[in-house]
């Protein structure tokens, strides 16, 4: 037999299962359907509940269907008590953001690295998005190579400061690099030793040499170690991005520095010079550079010798020429010290040769 209820008894029965929901409660509910301005949710109340579109996602471009799924249960915050129809107003966004802030607190405590999405480039830094929470990366906390990025790009960061009450989240991209770099440097310095031949990539060029990345550590390749030949500037032989084999010639564990040589990976031209040259030989050479004390002359590939200023002046006065780098000249080997890689030059006694400008 089916029980019959009066209207008053039916209302009382509904009240029994209404659970006394109120504003500020966190409730679970299943998404029933989507409307143009939000979503209808069943939380077990008499008349259901409604989530306005602006309370579904912090991203105004996201549609309700992209965030919520019909038939799936989620947590919601009751933002308004039931209206005259008994319908509650809910927020999914606020619950989601609360969970995100809680997760960020754990990330900060554990000093973990997280990936964020660039939302906007502003003066002084970058605004990023983390599941609806906005964070800020100051310009000084960005790696140099990542100062130019675009909305939608991903960056790895660590949390510097977090204050949910002030909606304040400051992040650092540089700190990730520094942490990784410290671990990388430790690993590299445990393995390297003088005399090793390693592969590296030219990452930066300066007037005094080039920096070559070896296993994640930037090492110095001095100008004097680039080639056995005279090099005016590193860009004469090197370019950024170029991969080269280099020899480790010095490791300073205290200062965490590594020095490299490119020329040591090639045969030493002075060994051949010792076999082929002797004092008294007449050699045609190319002037590589002129200094106040004389001219440096390449008498063999990679082997430079010094022609003193007195001999240089004598030659120029006799021939009525002004010599410059690139000119050819016949010289005489006066002194040869291969062990010190030093050769002193003079002019041939017959004085029949001339410098040729090329």
C-alpha positions in Angstrom: 0.0 0.0 0.0 1.4 3.4 -1.0 1.6 6.0 1.8 -0.2 9.2 1.1 1.3 12.6 2.5 -0.3 15.9 2.9 1.4 19.0 1.6 2.6 19.9 5.1 3.9 16.4 5.7 5.7 16.4 2.3 7.4 19.7 3.1 8.6 18.3 6.4 10.0 15.3 4.7 11.9 17.4 2.2 13.3 19.5 5.1 14.5 16.3 6.7 16.8 15.7 3.7 17.9 19.3 3.1 21.0 19.0 5.4 20.6 22.7 6.4 23.1 24.0 3.8 24.3 27.6 4.4 26.6 30.2 2.9 30.3 29.3 3.3 29.8 25.6 3.3 31.9 23.3 1.1 29.6 20.8 -0.5 29.9 18.0 -3.0 27.7 18.0 -6.1 27.2 16.5 -9.4 26.9 18.6 -12.6 23.5 18.1 -14.1 23.5 20.4 -17.1 25.0 23.5 -18.6 23.2 26.7 -19.4 24.3 29.8 -21.3 25.3 31.6 -18.1 26.5 28.7 -15.9 25.9 25.1 -14.7 23.2 23.4 -12.8 24.5 21.2 -9.9 22.8 18.7 -7.7 24.0 19.0 -4.1 21.2 17.1 -2.5 19.1 20.2 -1.7 15.4 20.6 -2.5 15.8 22.8 -5.6 19.4 22.1 -6.6 22.1 24.8 -7.1 23.5 27.0 -9.8 27.2 27.9 -10.6 27.4 31.2 -12.5 29.9 31.2 -15.4 32.2 33.7 -13.7 32.4 31.3 -10.7 33.6 28.3 -12.8 37.0 29.4 -13.9 39.5 32.3 -13.3 40.1 32.2 -17.0 37.3 34.2 -18.7 38.1 32.6 -22.0 37.4 29.1 -20.7 33.9 27.6 -21.2 32.1 25.8 -18.5 32.2 22.6 -20.6 36.0 22.8 -20.7 36.2 22.8 -16.9 33.3 20.7 -15.6 31.8 17.5 -16.9 28.2 16.4 -16.7 27.6 13.6 -14.3 30.9 14.1 -12.5 31.1 15.1 -8.8 33.1 18.2 -7.7 33.5 20.3 -4.5 31.8 23.7 -4.5 31.6 26.6 -2.1 28.1 28.0 -1.3 28.4 31.7 -2.0 24.8 32.7 -1.5 22.0 31.1 0.6 19.0 29.7 -1.2 16.7 32.1 -2.9 12.9 32.2 -2.8 13.0 29.1 -5.0 15.3 27.3 -2.7 18.2 27.4 -5.1 21.8 28.0 -3.8 24.5 29.8 -5.7 27.9 28.0 -5.8 31.5 28.7 -6.8 33.8 26.1 -8.2 36.5 28.6 -8.9 37.0 29.6 -5.2 37.3 25.9 -4.1 39.7 25.2 -6.9 41.8 28.3 -6.1 41.9 27.3 -2.4 43.2 23.9 -3.3 45.8 25.5 -5.6 47.0 27.9 -2.8 47.3 24.9 -0.5 49.4 23.0 -3.0 51.6 26.0 -3.6 52.2 26.2 0.2 53.4 22.6 0.1 55.6 23.3 -2.9 57.2 26.3 -1.1 57.8 24.2 2.0 59.5 21.4 0.0 61.4 23.9 -2.2 60.1 22.1 -5.3 60.2 23.3 -8.9 56.9 23.8 -10.8 56.0 24.7 -14.4 54.0 27.9 -15.0 52.4 29.5 -18.0 53.3 33.0 -19.1 50.2 35.1 -19.0 51.4 38.6 -19.6 54.7 40.6 -20.1 54.6 43.7 -17.9 57.1 46.4 -16.9 59.6 44.9 -14.4 58.8 41.2 -15.0 56.3 38.5 -16.1 52.9 37.6 -14.8 52.2 33.9 -14.9 49.3 31.6 -14.3 49.2 28.5 -12.0 45.8 26.8 -12.3 44.1 30.2 -11.9 46.4 31.7 -9.4 48.5 34.6 -10.7 52.2 34.9 -9.8 54.9 37.4 -10.6 58.5 36.8 -11.8 60.6 40.0 -11.3 63.0 40.8 -14.2 65.9 40.1 -11.9 64.7 36.6 -11.2 64.7 35.6 -14.9 67.5 33.9 -16.7 69.1 36.1 -19.4 68.0 33.7 -22.1 64.4 33.7 -20.9 63.9 37.5 -20.6 62.2 37.4 -24.0 59.2 35.1 -23.9 55.6 35.2 -25.0 52.2 34.5 -23.5 51.6 30.8 -23.4 55.2 29.9 -23.0 56.2 27.6 -20.1 58.8 28.4 -17.5 60.2 26.4 -14.6 60.2 28.3 -11.3 60.6 28.1 -7.6 58.5 30.0 -5.1 60.3 32.9 -3.3 57.4 34.2 -1.2 53.7 33.3 -0.9 50.9 35.1 1.0 47.4 33.9 0.2 45.8 36.6 2.3 47.4 39.3 0.2 47.1 37.3 -3.0 50.8 37.6 -3.3 53.0 35.0 -5.1 56.6 35.9 -6.1 58.5 33.4 -8.2 62.0 32.8 -9.5 63.1 31.3 -12.7 66.8 32.0 -12.0 66.7 30.0 -8.7 65.8 26.8 -10.7 68.9 27.3 -12.8 71.1 28.0 -9.8 69.9 24.9 -8.0 70.4 22.7 -11.1 73.7 24.4 -11.8 75.1 23.7 -8.4 74.3 20.0 -8.8 75.7 20.0 -12.3 78.9 21.7 -11.3 79.5 19.3 -8.5 79.0 16.3 -10.9 81.3 17.8 -13.5 84.1 18.7 -11.1 84.0 15.2 -9.7 84.8 13.8 -13.1 87.2 16.3 -14.9 90.9 16.2 -14.8 93.7 18.0 -16.6 94.6 16.5 -19.9 91.1 15.2 -20.8 89.8 15.9 -24.3 86.1 16.8 -24.1 83.4 18.1 -26.4 81.8 21.5 -25.7 79.6 24.2 -27.3 80.7 27.8 -27.7 78.1 29.8 -25.8 79.7 33.2 -25.5 82.6 35.1 -27.1 84.5 38.0 -25.6 87.6 40.0 -26.5 89.8 37.8 -24.3 88.5 34.4 -25.4 85.4 32.3 -25.5 83.2 30.5 -23.0 82.6 26.8 -23.8 79.8 24.8 -22.2 81.2 21.4 -21.1 78.6 19.1 -19.5 76.6 22.1 -18.3 79.5 24.2 -17.0 80.8 27.3 -18.8 84.6 27.0 -19.1 87.1 29.6 -20.3 88.9 29.1 -23.6 91.5 32.0 -23.5 92.4 33.8 -26.7 96.0 32.4 -26.5 94.7 28.8 -26.5 92.4 29.0 -29.5 95.1 28.4 -32.2 98.8 28.0 -32.7 98.4 30.7 -35.3 98.0 34.4 -34.3 94.3 35.1 -33.6 93.2 38.8 -33.6 89.8 38.0 -32.2 88.0 34.8 -31.2 85.3 35.5 -33.9 88.0 34.9 -36.5 87.7 31.2 -35.8 84.8 30.6 -33.6 81.0 31.3 -33.5 78.3 30.9 -30.9 76.7 27.4 -31.1 79.7 25.8 -32.6 80.7 22.4 -31.2 84.5 21.9 -30.6 86.8 19.4 -29.0 89.0 21.0 -26.3 91.6 19.9 -23.8 91.2 20.7 -20.1 94.4 22.5 -19.1 93.5 23.7 -15.6 90.9 22.9 -12.9 90.5 25.3 -10.0 88.4 23.3 -7.5 88.3 26.2 -5.0 87.1 28.8 -7.4 85.1 26.3 -9.5 86.8 27.3 -12.7 88.0 25.2 -15.7 90.4 26.4 -18.4 90.5 24.9 -21.9 92.7 24.7 -24.9 91.6 24.2 -28.5 95.1 24.4 -30.0 96.3 21.5 -27.8 94.0 19.2 -29.7 96.1 19.9 -32.8 99.7 18.9 -33.5 102.3 21.2 -31.9 103.9 23.0 -34.9 107.0 23.7 -32.9 107.9 20.0 -33.0 108.0 20.1 -36.8 109.9 23.5 -36.6 112.6 21.9 -34.4 113.0 19.2 -37.1 113.2 21.6 -40.0 114.6 24.9 -38.8 118.1 25.8 -37.7 120.0 29.0 -37.0 121.3 30.6 -40.2 118.3 29.5 -42.3 116.7 32.1 -44.6 112.9 31.9 -44.3 110.1 33.8 -46.0 107.5 34.7 -43.5 104.3 36.7 -43.2 104.1 39.6 -40.8 101.2 38.9 -38.4 101.4 42.0 -36.3 103.7 45.0 -35.6 104.6 46.2 -32.1 106.8 49.1 -30.9 109.6 46.6 -30.2 109.4 44.8 -33.6 107.3 42.6 -35.9 106.1 39.1 -35.4 106.6 37.0 -38.5 105.1 33.6 -39.1 108.0 31.6 -40.5 106.0 28.3 -40.5 102.3 27.6 -40.0 101.7 28.3 -36.4 105.3 29.3 -35.6 106.0 33.0 -35.0 109.3 34.6 -34.6 110.4 38.2 -33.6 112.1 40.6 -36.0 113.5 43.4 -33.8 112.5 47.0 -34.4 116.1 47.9 -35.4 116.0 45.3 -38.2 112.5 46.3 -39.2 113.4 49.9 -39.4 116.6 49.1 -41.4 114.5 47.1 -43.9 111.9 49.8 -44.3 114.5 52.5 -44.7 116.5 50.5 -47.2 113.5 49.5 -49.3 111.6 52.7 -48.8 108.5 50.8 -47.7 106.1 50.7 -44.8 105.4 47.2 -43.7 102.1 46.0 -42.3 100.4 42.8 -41.2 100.0 40.5 -44.1 103.2 41.6 -45.9 105.7 38.9 -46.8 109.4 39.3 -45.9 112.6 37.2 -46.1 114.3 36.8 -42.8 117.3 35.0 -41.3 117.0 32.9 -38.2 119.5 34.3 -35.7 118.6 32.4 -32.5 116.4 29.4 -32.2 115.2 28.0 -28.8 112.5 25.4 -29.6 112.2 24.3 -26.0 111.1 27.9 -25.1 109.2 28.3 -28.4 111.3 31.4 -29.2 113.0 32.4 -32.5 114.9 35.7 -33.1 115.2 37.0 -36.6 117.4 39.2 -38.6 117.8 40.3 -42.2 119.5 38.2 -44.8 123.1 39.4 -45.2 122.8 39.5 -49.0 119.8 41.9 -48.6 118.3 40.9 -52.0 114.8 40.1 -50.8 111.9 42.5 -50.5 108.7 42.6 -48.5 105.7 42.0 -50.7 102.4 43.6 -49.8 99.4 41.4 -50.4 
